[in-house]
Amino acid sequence: MKSFFLFVILLSLWLLMSGHYSFLIISLGVISCVFCVYLANRANLIDDEGLPLFFLPRLINYLLWLFKEIFNSNIGTAKAIITGNINPEIFIVKSSQNTDVAKVTYANSITLTPGTVTTQINEDKFEVHALNSDFGNDVRSNVMDKKVKWLEGDI
C-alpha cells in the first residue's frame, strides 16, 4: 500500500513539475516513477521514516501556520536590518519529538523562518543561531516545537 502511495506522490510531482501532458512525457513519467518505487522497495526505504504518511492528515494545517510564521518573520527580519537591531545569539533549544522525521521537520522549520538557523542537532537538543533576542525568544517559546509534536500525532 505504501508503494502505491509513493508512486502516486512521485507521479503527481512529475506531472506538476513537467508542465507537459503529451502521451510520451506521461509515459516516461510513469516508467520513471515505477522504477523509483521498485528501487525504493529493493533498498527497504519505504517505511514510516521514508514515507511519513502519518503527517498527511495534519500537514496542510501545519503548512498554513508555518507560511504565516515565515511571512511574519520576514517582516521582523527586514525591520531588524533596517533599524540595525542585530545582536546575534546562539542558544540550545530542546526538541520533544519522538521520530527522526519530526525532529528534522522541526529543525528545518526553524531554519525556514528568517532570522533563525538550526546549526546543529544532538539527539533532542538543537543549537540555534538567531539574528537577535526577539527571534530567539520566538524559538524558545516552544510554540513551533508543540506544533511539530502535534503534526507528529502525539498531542
C-alpha positions as CSV (number, residue, x, y, z in Angstrom):
1,M,0.0,0.0,0.0
2,K,2.9,2.4,0.8
3,S,4.4,1.6,-2.5
4,F,1.2,2.7,-4.2
5,F,1.1,6.0,-2.3
6,L,4.8,6.6,-3.1
7,F,4.0,6.0,-6.8
8,V,1.0,8.4,-6.7
9,I,3.1,11.1,-4.9
10,L,6.0,10.8,-7.3
11,L,3.8,10.8,-10.4
12,S,1.9,13.8,-9.1
13,L,5.1,15.7,-8.6
14,W,6.3,14.6,-12.0
15,L,3.2,15.9,-13.7
16,L,3.1,19.2,-11.7
17,M,6.8,20.0,-12.4
18,S,6.9,18.9,-16.1
19,G,4.0,21.0,-17.3
20,H,3.8,18.9,-20.4
21,Y,1.0,16.4,-20.8
22,S,1.7,14.6,-24.0
23,F,1.5,10.8,-24.2
24,L,5.3,10.5,-24.4
25,I,6.0,12.7,-21.4
26,I,3.3,11.0,-19.2
27,S,4.6,7.5,-20.3
28,L,8.2,8.4,-19.4
29,G,6.9,9.8,-16.1
30,V,5.1,6.6,-15.3
31,I,8.1,4.5,-16.2
32,S,10.4,6.7,-14.1
33,C,8.1,6.5,-11.1
34,V,7.6,2.8,-11.3
35,F,11.4,2.4,-11.5
36,C,11.9,4.7,-8.4
37,V,9.3,2.8,-6.4
38,Y,11.0,-0.5,-7.5
39,L,14.4,0.8,-6.3
40,A,12.9,2.1,-3.0
41,N,11.3,-1.3,-2.4
42,R,14.6,-3.1,-3.1
43,A,16.5,-0.8,-0.8
44,N,13.9,-1.2,2.0
45,L,13.3,2.5,2.1
46,I,9.5,2.5,2.2
47,D,8.7,2.6,5.9
48,D,7.3,5.2,8.3
49,E,10.5,7.2,8.2
50,G,11.0,7.1,4.4
51,L,7.3,7.8,3.6
52,P,5.8,9.5,6.6
53,L,2.1,9.1,5.7
54,F,1.2,9.8,9.4
55,F,2.0,13.5,8.6
56,L,-0.6,13.9,5.8
57,P,-3.8,14.4,7.8
58,R,-2.3,17.4,9.7
59,L,0.2,18.7,7.2
60,I,-2.0,21.3,5.5
61,N,-2.9,22.9,8.8
62,Y,0.8,23.0,9.8
63,L,2.0,24.4,6.5
64,L,-0.5,27.2,6.7
65,W,0.7,28.1,10.1
66,L,4.3,27.8,9.0
67,F,3.8,30.1,6.0
68,K,2.2,32.7,8.3
69,E,5.2,32.4,10.6
70,I,7.6,32.8,7.7
71,F,5.8,35.9,6.4
72,N,5.8,37.5,9.9
73,S,9.4,36.6,10.4
74,N,10.3,38.1,7.0
75,I,8.8,41.4,8.2
76,G,10.7,41.2,11.5
77,T,13.9,40.4,9.8
78,A,13.5,43.4,7.4
79,K,12.8,45.7,10.4
80,A,15.8,44.4,12.3
81,I,18.1,45.0,9.3
82,I,16.7,48.5,8.6
83,T,16.8,49.6,12.2
84,G,20.2,47.9,12.8
85,N,18.8,45.9,15.7
86,I,21.1,43.0,15.1
87,N,22.6,41.3,18.1
88,P,23.2,37.6,17.1
89,E,22.9,34.9,19.7
90,I,23.4,31.1,19.8
91,F,21.4,29.0,22.2
92,I,20.2,25.5,22.8
93,V,16.6,24.5,22.5
94,K,15.1,21.2,23.5
95,S,13.2,19.1,21.0
96,S,10.3,16.9,22.2
97,Q,9.6,15.0,19.0
98,N,9.9,11.2,19.0
99,T,10.7,10.3,15.4
100,D,13.6,11.4,13.3
101,V,11.3,12.8,10.6
102,A,9.6,15.1,13.1
103,K,12.9,16.3,14.5
104,V,14.2,17.1,11.1
105,T,10.9,18.8,10.3
106,Y,11.3,20.9,13.5
107,A,14.9,21.8,12.6
108,N,14.0,22.7,9.0
109,S,11.0,24.8,10.2
110,I,13.4,26.8,12.5
111,T,15.7,27.3,9.5
112,L,12.9,28.2,7.1
113,T,11.8,31.1,9.4
114,P,14.0,34.1,8.6
115,G,16.1,35.3,11.4
116,T,16.9,31.8,12.8
117,V,19.0,28.9,11.7
118,T,19.4,25.4,13.2
119,T,23.2,24.9,13.2
120,Q,23.5,21.6,15.0
121,I,21.3,18.7,16.1
122,N,22.2,16.5,19.0
123,E,19.6,13.9,19.9
124,D,16.9,16.0,21.5
125,K,18.7,19.3,21.6
126,F,19.2,21.8,18.7
127,E,21.7,24.6,18.5
128,V,20.0,27.6,17.0
129,H,21.5,30.9,15.8
130,A,19.2,33.9,16.0
131,L,19.5,37.3,14.5
132,N,18.5,39.0,17.8
133,S,16.8,38.1,21.0
134,D,13.3,38.6,19.6
135,F,13.8,35.8,17.1
136,G,15.5,33.7,19.9
137,N,12.5,34.2,22.2
138,D,10.2,33.0,19.5
139,V,12.0,29.7,19.2
140,R,12.4,29.4,23.0
141,S,8.7,29.8,23.5
142,N,8.3,26.2,22.1
143,V,5.3,27.1,20.0
144,M,6.9,25.5,16.9
145,D,8.0,22.5,19.0
146,K,4.4,21.9,20.1
147,K,3.1,22.4,16.5
148,V,5.6,19.8,15.2
149,K,4.7,17.5,18.1
150,W,1.0,17.9,17.1
151,L,2.0,17.2,13.4
152,E,3.7,14.0,14.6
153,G,0.4,13.0,16.1
154,D,1.5,12.8,19.7
155,I,-0.7,15.6,21.0
